[in-house]
Amino acid sequence: DGIIDVFAADAPAQADASILNNFKAEPLAPLATPVSLTDEKFGSVKKVYIHTANDHAVSFPFQQTMVKNGRISKEYTLSSSHTPFISMPDKLAAILIKESK
């Protein structure tokens, strides 16, 4: 229940069935396992963040907190749900291509 609203509220209606048919529950262990990051390695990687302003899975305020704490060098915002790769793939791809250069 609620998968479409939480993850893909703005997805095209024809995508709903595919999303529901392919949804798999995520294991909790990776979310609960501590991660150790170093300035030498992870800290040296340029980080870009794409906000998903209409995200029902990770709220916009929480995304802003993550960015503030994550040493992000550049930010973009898409007016999308959690899955812009479904609802606006062209806009997402344009950002990814721009940042890959």
Number of C-alpha atoms within 10 A of each C-alpha: 6 8 14 18 15 17 20 26 20 20 21 11 12 8 13 14 11 10 16 12 8 8 10 8 6 8 8 8 8 9 9 8 8 8 7 6 9 8 8 8 8 11 12 10 12 10 15 17 17 16 23 21 17 20 23 18 15 16 16 16 11 10 17 14 11 13 19 10 9 13 15 14 11 12 12 11 14 17 14 23 27 25 19 23 15 17 20 17 12 12 12 20 13 11 16 13 9 9 11 7 5
